[in-house]
Amino acid sequence: MSGLPCSREEIGSLFLFEKLAPEQLERLCREGRVERFEPGPVYAEGDPATCFYVLLEGTLVLSRRVGSQDVEVNRSSARGVYAGAFHAYLGDRVRQVYNSSLRVVEPSRFFVLPAETFSRIMHEWFPMPVHLLEGFFFGNKNTQQAIGQRERLLALGSLSAGLTHELNNPAAAAVRATSALRERVAGMRHKLGAIAAGPYRRDTLATLVEIQERTAERVAKAPALSPLEASDREDTISDWLDDHGIADGWRLAPTFVQAGLDTDWLDQVAAAVGEETLEGAVRWLNYTVETELLMNEIEDSTTRVSGLVHAARQYSQLDRAPHQNADVHELLDSTLLMLSAKIGPRVTVVKDYDRTLPKIPAYPGELNQVWTNLIDNAVSAMNTVDGQGTLTVRTARDGDRLLVEFGDTGPGIPADIRDRVFDPFFTTKPVGEGTGLGLDISWRIVVNKHHGDLRVESAPGDTRFQVRLPLTAPAAEDRASSLDVGRDDRA
């Protein structure tokens, strides 16, 4: 760092100071200074904000600390871009520290103004703008906090309702199956007592137990039958039971068919126990089959609950590092599952995945937030018509990027507002139904944090939001961040 002469003409040529009077430029040169910096750091995030820096020549890079990494948020060679203590005019109402780190990548010159001087000049020269800026700063901050909190609460409520709905079905099925299982086990105990007191020989009982074991094995391997095949087999088994004098055989037949049993199996039972004890043996084996089927139902239900919990953890990325190599298909599937209740039965979901795509370096929890916003918008668009439609989720390779596309069959986005959909607070939803922050947040996550691209193509009946993400991690100097970069001339 070295001090250099300050030229009124040079600083007066910057867009920040071009409207100032000569005496004002003189004061800036008198109370400020021009400094030259060699490549390296200028100031660090979190240090006391002592100076306001305006670039005269060179290239500056701003970065923010995210976890254990310094992530670049802006890079510029434009004369007049500024950084540092530009909130000094707010005084002690905000914490006066640098909210980013500044470095230069080539020899660079800055006009440097002490924070105290910058604050005094702002209040003396621009009292009304200062009041307006103060109101804008604090008002916007409060608005962002309130709406951001509402956005999170709405998302949480929607996801909680969906997850509760999805968990309720398998949980209720497990409860019903457990209750029925208790009844079947009690019936089996009763029937076993009757068999033990009956005229069964020891070798017959041993054969019956062996048949019971083989029956349980067949239940686990039961083939899937079409409704017509199942109906035909039920009629055949029902006729067999009637022919052998077993009452209400039509009640037993569906259970045996569901377990994959047939008349050959019943012939083996009849040969093993004899006609006089056949009915008791068949009914005992019926309890065995029902017990196995109910246990399968309980296993399926609890597996479903476990899968939903896993999907919820995958969606929220609990107990995972914020940045990792992620499979976008796992993230998409968990998000679709979490939003299945909101999507509803009238929307058909089509998955067109390229499973050959590799994992990509990403922040999975934040990508799930992007998927949620885009799916929610697609479903809302289709609901404006008749609630029916098709949601297509497609992945593909696009050069050195991975493409994730969300297509819907809604009415489309009019051409005159298409360029505004990513602006903060812009929404096409009715008053009270949208905050206008979902797509802005998604844009920041994709573009700023993942160094990707988010765009929309729309026509009536065919709207596609396309997310493109790098397949490999960007170099340190090319990284971007979701932190508030802004879209103005500020560095």
C-alpha positions, 0 to 999 in steps of 0.5 A: 500500500502506498499514498499518492496525490489526489486529483480533483479532476480524476475523482470528479470523473467518477459517477459517484462524484460527478455532480459535486461542486469544486469546493466539495471535490477539494474537501474530498481530496483534503480529507481523503486520500488515494492509495495504491495496493499490490495484489493481495488483501485490502481488508477482512470481513468482520474487521471494524469498518474504518474506510470507504473505498472507491476504485480508480483503476485495477480489479477488486474481488469481494468475498464472504465467509461461508462455513470454512470457505471464502466464497467470491460474491463480486469481481469488478474492474469498473471505475467508481465501484465502491466497497467498505464502510458505505453504511457509515451514515447509519452510525451506531444503529448498525454494527460498523464492521466490514460485511465482506473481505476485499482483495485486489488481483492486480496493482490497483488504486483507490480513493479512500475516505475515512468512515467518520468523514464519509458519515459527516459529509453525507449528513452535511451535503445530503440530509434529505437523501440520508433520511430516505436511505435510512428509512429504506435500509431499515424498512427494507430490512424489516420487510425482508425479515417479516416476509422471509419468515412468512415464506419459511412458515408457509413452506414449513406448514405446506411440508408438514401437512404433506408429510403428515398426510403421507405418514398417516396412511402407512401408520393407520395401515400398520395399526389396523394390521396389528389389531387384526394380527392380534385377533388371528393369533388368538384364533390360531391359539384356539385352533391349535388347542382344538387340534391338540385335543383332536384325533391327530396322530403324532406323525400327522401333526409333524406333517401338518407343522411341516406344511405350515412352514412351507405355507409361510415360505410360499406366502413370501414368494406369492406371485402377482396376479391380474384381477381376472387370474385371481378371480379364476383361482378363487373360484377353483379353490372355493369349489375344491373346499366345497367338494371336501365339505368345508363350509364357507369356502368362499371366505377362505379362498381369497386369502389362499389366493393372495398367499399364492396357494392353489388346489395342488397345495390343498391336495397335499394337505388333504393327503397328510391329515385325512378327510375327518380332520381336514377342515380343522387343518385347513382353517388352522393353516388359514390363520397361518396365511392371514398372520403372514399376510398381516405381518407383511402388511405391517412390514410394508407400512413401517418400511414406508414410514421409514422411507418417508422419514429418510426422505424428510431428512434428505430434503432438509439435509439434516446431519449433512455437510452444507456443501457436498457432492450430491445426486440431484435425482435423490434431491428431486425425489425427496422433494417430490415426495415431500410435496406429493400432498400439495401436488395432488392426484389430479396432477400427473408427475413424469420423471425423465431422468438421465441416470448417467449424470454424475454427482455435482458439488452443491449445497443440497439443502438450498437446491431442495429449496429451489426445487420446492419453489419451482414445483410449487409455482408449476402446481399453482399455475395448473390450479388456475385452469382446472387443477389438472395437468402434467408436471415433467421433471427432466434431467440431462447433460447440457455441455459442461452443465447439468440441466434440471427442467420443470415443465408444466401444462399451465396457462403460461407466463405472458411475454410482457412480464416474463422478464420480471418473474425473478424480480423481488416481490413480483408475483402473479398470484392473487393478493395474499397467496404469494410473496414474490420472493420464491423465484428471487431466492431461487435465482440467488441460490442457483446463480450466486451460490452455485454459479449456475443459470436459471431461466424460463421458457413459456407458451400456453400449455408449456412452461419450462423453468430450466436450472443449469448447474456446473458439473465440477466445482468452480475455481476459487476466483470464480465462485459465487454466493447466495449472500446478498450480492445486489444487482447494482453498480456497487462492488 
